[in-house]
Amino acid sequence: MTKFSLPDHPHRRFNALTGDWVLVSPHRAKRPWQGQVEKAQNDSRPAYDPKCYLCPGNERSNGDTNPDYPGTYTFVNDFSALMQSTPDGGFTDGELFVAESERGICKVICFSPRHDLTIPEMEVEQIKGVIDVWQEEYRTIGQVDFINYVQIFENKGAINGCSNPHPHGQIWASKSIPVEPAKEDKRQKEYFERHATTLLSDYLEKEIASGVRILSQNEHFVALIPFWATWPFEAMIISRKPAQNILAFDDSERRALAAMYKNLTVMYDNLFEVSFPYSAGIHQSPTNGKDYPWWHFHMHFYPPLLRSATIRKFMVGYEQLATPQRDVTPETSAALLRSLPTAHYKKSV
């Protein structure tokens, strides 16, 4: 009788952070590809673009002019999805038709005045400047009386929802706790109440001991492909200490986070020698003034590329109607990323 094998046989993996499941079908990675192939994007850009509404000194779409900023620059989003002025209220028509107002604050974070520098091509100290701003914005926005969650994120690449090529991120802070952080809050709290340790502390300990999904590590942070990864090269950065949020990190820890952010994204770019698209974001404790000892700081990275710079993973059909699915195992993806050079591919040209 054949013995079950993770690398060979279809199976489900449980996401301990959210309570969701993902179907893994490793045998399908061997099938020939006859699907859509897209042209690779030209990632060559000038250091300054006079038509870019995020470059220093340029006029934005609302008529404001950006200052000649030398480092990281933030401003309230000109097309905010959430607004402070939204009145309280809602709509209810029985239990099947329910809506409620949502107040919030949306900001844009320009990582650098350089139009052509993405995170993997920036110096660690420049990236630390971005993280310093993240910390201050989380502190400041989180103190607003109606803000209960601050979501910091980055969309890199037009195929991943980025509307402007100038390297930047965003903050959407809201009155309610969004769906994904709320799932993680529930799971982490239940685990902490059972074990008196954070879920990600115990998870990280086992991942480090195994090593098969580890990508990079330093004194304060670890980058890895999670056991339950859905996207082909999905990754996480997890703090070694169980910090509730970014306010727990001192100067050296923020520098270590910057180094890990760079290391991971250099791996991404080197994989297909292209400016690798992804969505990334921080998950950390809510900002409603309560203590969250079960929360453990981490960053998620969700890149859409699959087999090359021109082949994407789409969530369609079965994934939309039933369960997310992947072919290449997380262990295979981790081994591939680990095998890449540590220097950015443009440096060797």
Contacts in CASP RR format, 6 or more apart in sequence:
PFRMAT RR
TARGET T0000
AUTHOR 0000-0000-0000
METHOD contacts of the structure
MODEL  1
MTKFSLPDHPHRRFNALTGDWVLVSPHRAKRPWQGQVEKAQNDSRPAYDP
KCYLCPGNERSNGDTNPDYPGTYTFVNDFSALMQSTPDGGFTDGELFVAE
SERGICKVICFSPRHDLTIPEMEVEQIKGVIDVWQEEYRTIGQVDFINYV
QIFENKGAINGCSNPHPHGQIWASKSIPVEPAKEDKRQKEYFERHATTLL
SDYLEKEIASGVRILSQNEHFVALIPFWATWPFEAMIISRKPAQNILAFD
DSERRALAAMYKNLTVMYDNLFEVSFPYSAGIHQSPTNGKDYPWWHFHMH
FYPPLLRSATIRKFMVGYEQLATPQRDVTPETSAALLRSLPTAHYKKSV
4 11 0 8 1.000
6 24 0 8 1.000
6 26 0 8 1.000
6 329 0 8 1.000
6 331 0 8 1.000
7 26 0 8 1.000
7 329 0 8 1.000
7 331 0 8 1.000
7 332 0 8 1.000
8 26 0 8 1.000
8 27 0 8 1.000
9 26 0 8 1.000
9 27 0 8 1.000
10 23 0 8 1.000
10 24 0 8 1.000
10 25 0 8 1.000
10 26 0 8 1.000
10 27 0 8 1.000
11 23 0 8 1.000
11 24 0 8 1.000
12 21 0 8 1.000
12 22 0 8 1.000
12 23 0 8 1.000
12 24 0 8 1.000
12 323 0 8 1.000
13 21 0 8 1.000
13 22 0 8 1.000
13 24 0 8 1.000
13 227 0 8 1.000
13 228 0 8 1.000
14 20 0 8 1.000
14 21 0 8 1.000
14 228 0 8 1.000
15 21 0 8 1.000
15 22 0 8 1.000
15 226 0 8 1.000
15 228 0 8 1.000
16 187 0 8 1.000
16 191 0 8 1.000
16 199 0 8 1.000
16 203 0 8 1.000
16 228 0 8 1.000
17 183 0 8 1.000
17 184 0 8 1.000
17 187 0 8 1.000
17 188 0 8 1.000
17 199 0 8 1.000
17 200 0 8 1.000
17 228 0 8 1.000
18 180 0 8 1.000
18 183 0 8 1.000
18 184 0 8 1.000
18 187 0 8 1.000
19 183 0 8 1.000
19 187 0 8 1.000
20 183 0 8 1.000
20 228 0 8 1.000
20 324 0 8 1.000
21 323 0 8 1.000
22 228 0 8 1.000
22 229 0 8 1.000
22 230 0 8 1.000
22 323 0 8 1.000
22 324 0 8 1.000
22 325 0 8 1.000
22 326 0 8 1.000
23 318 0 8 1.000
23 323 0 8 1.000
23 324 0 8 1.000
23 325 0 8 1.000
23 326 0 8 1.000
24 325 0 8 1.000
24 326 0 8 1.000
24 327 0 8 1.000
24 329 0 8 1.000
25 325 0 8 1.000
25 326 0 8 1.000
25 327 0 8 1.000
26 327 0 8 1.000
26 328 0 8 1.000
26 329 0 8 1.000
26 332 0 8 1.000
28 327 0 8 1.000
29 327 0 8 1.000
29 328 0 8 1.000
29 332 0 8 1.000
33 307 0 8 1.000
33 311 0 8 1.000
35 311 0 8 1.000
36 311 0 8 1.000
36 312 0 8 1.000
37 310 0 8 1.000
37 311 0 8 1.000
38 159 0 8 1.000
38 310 0 8 1.000
38 311 0 8 1.000
38 312 0 8 1.000
39 310 0 8 1.000
40 272 0 8 1.000
40 274 0 8 1.000
40 309 0 8 1.000
40 310 0 8 1.000
41 157 0 8 1.000
41 158 0 8 1.000
41 159 0 8 1.000
41 274 0 8 1.000
41 275 0 8 1.000
43 274 0 8 1.000
43 275 0 8 1.000
44 116 0 8 1.000
45 115 0 8 1.000
45 116 0 8 1.000
45 165 0 8 1.000
46 115 0 8 1.000
46 116 0 8 1.000
47 114 0 8 1.000
47 115 0 8 1.000
47 116 0 8 1.000
47 117 0 8 1.000
48 55 0 8 1.000
48 56 0 8 1.000
48 113 0 8 1.000
48 114 0 8 1.000
48 115 0 8 1.000
49 55 0 8 1.000
49 115 0 8 1.000
49 166 0 8 1.000
50 58 0 8 1.000
51 58 0 8 1.000
52 58 0 8 1.000
52 115 0 8 1.000
52 164 0 8 1.000
52 165 0 8 1.000
52 166 0 8 1.000
53 59 0 8 1.000
53 60 0 8 1.000
53 61 0 8 1.000
53 66 0 8 1.000
53 164 0 8 1.000
54 60 0 8 1.000
54 66 0 8 1.000
54 108 0 8 1.000
54 110 0 8 1.000
54 115 0 8 1.000
54 164 0 8 1.000
54 166 0 8 1.000
54 168 0 8 1.000
55 66 0 8 1.000
55 113 0 8 1.000
55 115 0 8 1.000
55 166 0 8 1.000
56 66 0 8 1.000
56 67 0 8 1.000
56 68 0 8 1.000
56 69 0 8 1.000
56 73 0 8 1.000
56 113 0 8 1.000
57 65 0 8 1.000
57 66 0 8 1.000
57 67 0 8 1.000
57 68 0 8 1.000
58 65 0 8 1.000
58 66 0 8 1.000
59 65 0 8 1.000
59 66 0 8 1.000
60 66 0 8 1.000
60 78 0 8 1.000
61 78 0 8 1.000
61 79 0 8 1.000
62 78 0 8 1.000
64 75 0 8 1.000
64 78 0 8 1.000
66 73 0 8 1.000
66 75 0 8 1.000
66 110 0 8 1.000
67 73 0 8 1.000
68 113 0 8 1.000
69 110 0 8 1.000
69 113 0 8 1.000
70 113 0 8 1.000
71 112 0 8 1.000
71 113 0 8 1.000
71 126 0 8 1.000
71 129 0 8 1.000
72 109 0 8 1.000
72 110 0 8 1.000
72 111 0 8 1.000
72 112 0 8 1.000
72 129 0 8 1.000
72 130 0 8 1.000
72 132 0 8 1.000
72 133 0 8 1.000
73 109 0 8 1.000
73 110 0 8 1.000
73 113 0 8 1.000
74 107 0 8 1.000
74 108 0 8 1.000
74 109 0 8 1.000
74 110 0 8 1.000
74 133 0 8 1.000
74 137 0 8 1.000
74 171 0 8 1.000
75 107 0 8 1.000
75 108 0 8 1.000
76 105 0 8 1.000
76 106 0 8 1.000
76 107 0 8 1.000
76 108 0 8 1.000
77 106 0 8 1.000
77 107 0 8 1.000
77 108 0 8 1.000
77 170 0 8 1.000
80 104 0 8 1.000
80 105 0 8 1.000
80 106 0 8 1.000
81 106 0 8 1.000
81 172 0 8 1.000
82 102 0 8 1.000
82 103 0 8 1.000
82 104 0 8 1.000
82 105 0 8 1.000
82 106 0 8 1.000
82 172 0 8 1.000
82 173 0 8 1.000
82 174 0 8 1.000
83 103 0 8 1.000
83 104 0 8 1.000
83 106 0 8 1.000
84 103 0 8 1.000
84 104 0 8 1.000
84 105 0 8 1.000
86 101 0 8 1.000
86 102 0 8 1.000
86 103 0 8 1.000
86 104 0 8 1.000
87 101 0 8 1.000
88 101 0 8 1.000
88 103 0 8 1.000
89 100 0 8 1.000
89 101 0 8 1.000
90 99 0 8 1.000
90 100 0 8 1.000
90 101 0 8 1.000
91 97 0 8 1.000
91 98 0 8 1.000
91 99 0 8 1.000
91 100 0 8 1.000
92 98 0 8 1.000
92 99 0 8 1.000
102 174 0 8 1.000
102 175 0 8 1.000
102 176 0 8 1.000
103 146 0 8 1.000
103 174 0 8 1.000
103 175 0 8 1.000
104 146 0 8 1.000
104 147 0 8 1.000
104 172 0 8 1.000
104 173 0 8 1.000
104 174 0 8 1.000
104 175 0 8 1.000
105 141 0 8 1.000
105 144 0 8 1.000
105 147 0 8 1.000
105 171 0 8 1.000
105 172 0 8 1.000
105 173 0 8 1.000
106 170 0 8 1.000
106 171 0 8 1.000
106 172 0 8 1.000
106 173 0 8 1.000
107 137 0 8 1.000
107 141 0 8 1.000
107 170 0 8 1.000
107 171 0 8 1.000
108 168 0 8 1.000
108 169 0 8 1.000
108 170 0 8 1.000
109 130 0 8 1.000
109 133 0 8 1.000
109 134 0 8 1.000
109 137 0 8 1.000
109 168 0 8 1.000
109 169 0 8 1.000
109 170 0 8 1.000
109 171 0 8 1.000
110 166 0 8 1.000
110 167 0 8 1.000
110 168 0 8 1.000
110 169 0 8 1.000
111 117 0 8 1.000
111 118 0 8 1.000
111 119 0 8 1.000
111 122 0 8 1.000
111 126 0 8 1.000
111 127 0 8 1.000
111 130 0 8 1.000
111 167 0 8 1.000
111 168 0 8 1.000
111 169 0 8 1.000
112 122 0 8 1.000
112 126 0 8 1.000
112 167 0 8 1.000
114 167 0 8 1.000
115 165 0 8 1.000
115 166 0 8 1.000
115 167 0 8 1.000
117 126 0 8 1.000
117 167 0 8 1.000
118 156 0 8 1.000
118 167 0 8 1.000
118 265 0 8 1.000
118 269 0 8 1.000
118 275 0 8 1.000
119 127 0 8 1.000
119 130 0 8 1.000
119 154 0 8 1.000
119 156 0 8 1.000
119 167 0 8 1.000
119 261 0 8 1.000
119 262 0 8 1.000
119 265 0 8 1.000
120 262 0 8 1.000
120 265 0 8 1.000
120 266 0 8 1.000
120 268 0 8 1.000
120 269 0 8 1.000
120 276 0 8 1.000
120 344 0 8 1.000
121 269 0 8 1.000
121 344 0 8 1.000
121 346 0 8 1.000
122 167 0 8 1.000
122 262 0 8 1.000
124 255 0 8 1.000
124 258 0 8 1.000
124 259 0 8 1.000
124 262 0 8 1.000
125 255 0 8 1.000
125 258 0 8 1.000
127 258 0 8 1.000
127 259 0 8 1.000
127 261 0 8 1.000
127 262 0 8 1.000
128 254 0 8 1.000
128 255 0 8 1.000
128 257 0 8 1.000
128 258 0 8 1.000
129 258 0 8 1.000
130 258 0 8 1.000
131 246 0 8 1.000
131 254 0 8 1.000
131 257 0 8 1.000
131 258 0 8 1.000
131 261 0 8 1.000
132 254 0 8 1.000
134 152 0 8 1.000
134 246 0 8 1.000
134 282 0 8 1.000
135 246 0 8 1.000
135 247 0 8 1.000
135 249 0 8 1.000
135 254 0 8 1.000
137 150 0 8 1.000
137 152 0 8 1.000
137 171 0 8 1.000
138 150 0 8 1.000
138 152 0 8 1.000
138 245 0 8 1.000
138 246 0 8 1.000
138 247 0 8 1.000
138 284 0 8 1.000
138 287 0 8 1.000
139 247 0 8 1.000
141 147 0 8 1.000
141 150 0 8 1.000
141 171 0 8 1.000
141 173 0 8 1.000
141 287 0 8 1.000
142 150 0 8 1.000
142 173 0 8 1.000
142 287 0 8 1.000
143 287 0 8 1.000
144 173 0 8 1.000
146 175 0 8 1.000
147 173 0 8 1.000
147 174 0 8 1.000
147 175 0 8 1.000
147 287 0 8 1.000
148 174 0 8 1.000
148 175 0 8 1.000
148 176 0 8 1.000
148 177 0 8 1.000
148 286 0 8 1.000
148 287 0 8 1.000
148 288 0 8 1.000
149 173 0 8 1.000
149 174 0 8 1.000
149 176 0 8 1.000
149 177 0 8 1.000
149 178 0 8 1.000
149 181 0 8 1.000
149 286 0 8 1.000
149 287 0 8 1.000
150 171 0 8 1.000
150 173 0 8 1.000
150 284 0 8 1.000
150 287 0 8 1.000
151 171 0 8 1.000
151 172 0 8 1.000
151 173 0 8 1.000
151 174 0 8 1.000
151 178 0 8 1.000
151 181 0 8 1.000
151 281 0 8 1.000
151 282 0 8 1.000
152 169 0 8 1.000
152 170 0 8 1.000
152 171 0 8 1.000
152 281 0 8 1.000
152 282 0 8 1.000
153 169 0 8 1.000
153 170 0 8 1.000
153 171 0 8 1.000
153 172 0 8 1.000
153 279 0 8 1.000
153 280 0 8 1.000
153 281 0 8 1.000
153 282 0 8 1.000
154 168 0 8 1.000
154 169 0 8 1.000
154 170 0 8 1.000
154 278 0 8 1.000
154 279 0 8 1.000
154 280 0 8 1.000
154 281 0 8 1.000
155 161 0 8 1.000
155 162 0 8 1.000
155 169 0 8 1.000
155 170 0 8 1.000
155 279 0 8 1.000
156 162 0 8 1.000
156 167 0 8 1.000
156 275 0 8 1.000
156 276 0 8 1.000
156 277 0 8 1.000
156 278 0 8 1.000
156 279 0 8 1.000
156 280 0 8 1.000
157 165 0 8 1.000
157 275 0 8 1.000
157 277 0 8 1.000
157 278 0 8 1.000
158 165 0 8 1.000
158 277 0 8 1.000
159 277 0 8 1.000
159 304 0 8 1.000
159 312 0 8 1.000
160 277 0 8 1.000
160 278 0 8 1.000
160 279 0 8 1.000
160 303 0 8 1.000
160 304 0 8 1.000
161 279 0 8 1.000
162 277 0 8 1.000
173 287 0 8 1.000
177 185 0 8 1.000
177 286 0 8 1.000
180 283 0 8 1.000
181 283 0 8 1.000
181 286 0 8 1.000
184 283 0 8 1.000
185 286 0 8 1.000
185 292 0 8 1.000
185 294 0 8 1.000
185 295 0 8 1.000
187 199 0 8 1.000
188 198 0 8 1.000
188 199 0 8 1.000
188 200 0 8 1.000
188 294 0 8 1.000
188 295 0 8 1.000
188 296 0 8 1.000
189 294 0 8 1.000
191 198 0 8 1.000
191 199 0 8 1.000
191 202 0 8 1.000
191 294 0 8 1.000
192 198 0 8 1.000
192 199 0 8 1.000
192 293 0 8 1.000
192 294 0 8 1.000
193 294 0 8 1.000
195 202 0 8 1.000
197 242 0 8 1.000
198 242 0 8 1.000
198 293 0 8 1.000
198 294 0 8 1.000
198 295 0 8 1.000
198 296 0 8 1.000
199 294 0 8 1.000
199 296 0 8 1.000
200 238 0 8 1.000
200 242 0 8 1.000
200 296 0 8 1.000
200 298 0 8 1.000
201 242 0 8 1.000
201 296 0 8 1.000
203 238 0 8 1.000
204 222 0 8 1.000
204 238 0 8 1.000
204 240 0 8 1.000
207 213 0 8 1.000
207 214 0 8 1.000
207 222 0 8 1.000
207 224 0 8 1.000
207 227 0 8 1.000
208 214 0 8 1.000
208 217 0 8 1.000
208 222 0 8 1.000
212 331 0 8 1.000
212 334 0 8 1.000
212 335 0 8 1.000
213 224 0 8 1.000
213 225 0 8 1.000
213 226 0 8 1.000
213 227 0 8 1.000
213 330 0 8 1.000
213 331 0 8 1.000
213 334 0 8 1.000
214 222 0 8 1.000
214 223 0 8 1.000
214 224 0 8 1.000
214 334 0 8 1.000
214 338 0 8 1.000
215 223 0 8 1.000
215 224 0 8 1.000
215 225 0 8 1.000
215 235 0 8 1.000
215 263 0 8 1.000
215 264 0 8 1.000
215 267 0 8 1.000
215 334 0 8 1.000
215 337 0 8 1.000
215 338 0 8 1.000
216 222 0 8 1.000
216 223 0 8 1.000
216 260 0 8 1.000
216 263 0 8 1.000
216 264 0 8 1.000
216 267 0 8 1.000
217 223 0 8 1.000
217 260 0 8 1.000
218 256 0 8 1.000
218 259 0 8 1.000
218 260 0 8 1.000
219 240 0 8 1.000
219 256 0 8 1.000
220 239 0 8 1.000
220 240 0 8 1.000
220 241 0 8 1.000
220 249 0 8 1.000
220 252 0 8 1.000
220 253 0 8 1.000
220 256 0 8 1.000
220 257 0 8 1.000
221 237 0 8 1.000
221 238 0 8 1.000
221 239 0 8 1.000
221 240 0 8 1.000
221 256 0 8 1.000
221 257 0 8 1.000
221 260 0 8 1.000
222 237 0 8 1.000
222 238 0 8 1.000
222 240 0 8 1.000
222 260 0 8 1.000
223 235 0 8 1.000
223 236 0 8 1.000
223 237 0 8 1.000
223 260 0 8 1.000
223 263 0 8 1.000
223 264 0 8 1.000
224 235 0 8 1.000
224 236 0 8 1.000
224 238 0 8 1.000
224 334 0 8 1.000
225 233 0 8 1.000
225 234 0 8 1.000
225 235 0 8 1.000
225 236 0 8 1.000
225 330 0 8 1.000
225 331 0 8 1.000
225 333 0 8 1.000
225 334 0 8 1.000
225 337 0 8 1.000
226 234 0 8 1.000
226 235 0 8 1.000
226 236 0 8 1.000
226 330 0 8 1.000
227 330 0 8 1.000
228 330 0 8 1.000
229 235 0 8 1.000
229 326 0 8 1.000
229 330 0 8 1.000
229 333 0 8 1.000
230 302 0 8 1.000
230 324 0 8 1.000
230 326 0 8 1.000
231 302 0 8 1.000
231 303 0 8 1.000
231 304 0 8 1.000
231 313 0 8 1.000
231 326 0 8 1.000
232 303 0 8 1.000
232 305 0 8 1.000
232 306 0 8 1.000
232 313 0 8 1.000
232 326 0 8 1.000
232 327 0 8 1.000
232 328 0 8 1.000
232 333 0 8 1.000
233 268 0 8 1.000
233 271 0 8 1.000
233 303 0 8 1.000
233 305 0 8 1.000
233 333 0 8 1.000
233 337 0 8 1.000
234 300 0 8 1.000
234 301 0 8 1.000
234 302 0 8 1.000
234 303 0 8 1.000
234 330 0 8 1.000
235 264 0 8 1.000
235 300 0 8 1.000
235 301 0 8 1.000
235 337 0 8 1.000
236 298 0 8 1.000
236 299 0 8 1.000
236 300 0 8 1.000
236 301 0 8 1.000
237 257 0 8 1.000
237 260 0 8 1.000
237 261 0 8 1.000
237 264 0 8 1.000
237 298 0 8 1.000
237 299 0 8 1.000
237 301 0 8 1.000
238 296 0 8 1.000
238 297 0 8 1.000
238 298 0 8 1.000
238 299 0 8 1.000
239 249 0 8 1.000
239 253 0 8 1.000
239 257 0 8 1.000
239 296 0 8 1.000
239 297 0 8 1.000
239 298 0 8 1.000
241 248 0 8 1.000
242 293 0 8 1.000
242 296 0 8 1.000
243 249 0 8 1.000
243 284 0 8 1.000
243 296 0 8 1.000
243 297 0 8 1.000
244 284 0 8 1.000
244 285 0 8 1.000
244 291 0 8 1.000
244 292 0 8 1.000
244 293 0 8 1.000
244 295 0 8 1.000
244 296 0 8 1.000
244 297 0 8 1.000
245 284 0 8 1.000
245 285 0 8 1.000
245 295 0 8 1.000
245 297 0 8 1.000
246 282 0 8 1.000
246 284 0 8 1.000
246 297 0 8 1.000
248 297 0 8 1.000
249 257 0 8 1.000
249 297 0 8 1.000
261 299 0 8 1.000
263 342 0 8 1.000
264 301 0 8 1.000
265 276 0 8 1.000
265 278 0 8 1.000
266 342 0 8 1.000
266 343 0 8 1.000
266 344 0 8 1.000
267 337 0 8 1.000
267 340 0 8 1.000
268 276 0 8 1.000
268 278 0 8 1.000
268 301 0 8 1.000
268 303 0 8 1.000
268 337 0 8 1.000
269 275 0 8 1.000
269 276 0 8 1.000
269 344 0 8 1.000
269 345 0 8 1.000
270 340 0 8 1.000
270 341 0 8 1.000
270 344 0 8 1.000
270 345 0 8 1.000
271 305 0 8 1.000
271 336 0 8 1.000
271 337 0 8 1.000
271 340 0 8 1.000
272 305 0 8 1.000
272 308 0 8 1.000
272 309 0 8 1.000
273 309 0 8 1.000
273 345 0 8 1.000
274 309 0 8 1.000
276 303 0 8 1.000
276 305 0 8 1.000
277 303 0 8 1.000
277 304 0 8 1.000
277 305 0 8 1.000
278 301 0 8 1.000
278 302 0 8 1.000
278 303 0 8 1.000
278 304 0 8 1.000
279 301 0 8 1.000
279 302 0 8 1.000
279 303 0 8 1.000
280 299 0 8 1.000
280 300 0 8 1.000
280 301 0 8 1.000
280 302 0 8 1.000
281 299 0 8 1.000
281 300 0 8 1.000
281 301 0 8 1.000
282 297 0 8 1.000
282 298 0 8 1.000
282 299 0 8 1.000
283 297 0 8 1.000
283 298 0 8 1.000
283 299 0 8 1.000
283 300 0 8 1.000
284 295 0 8 1.000
284 297 0 8 1.000
284 298 0 8 1.000
285 292 0 8 1.000
285 295 0 8 1.000
286 292 0 8 1.000
304 312 0 8 1.000
304 313 0 8 1.000
304 314 0 8 1.000
305 311 0 8 1.000
305 312 0 8 1.000
305 313 0 8 1.000
306 312 0 8 1.000
306 313 0 8 1.000
313 326 0 8 1.000
315 324 0 8 1.000
318 325 0 8 1.000
319 325 0 8 1.000
341 348 0 8 1.000
END
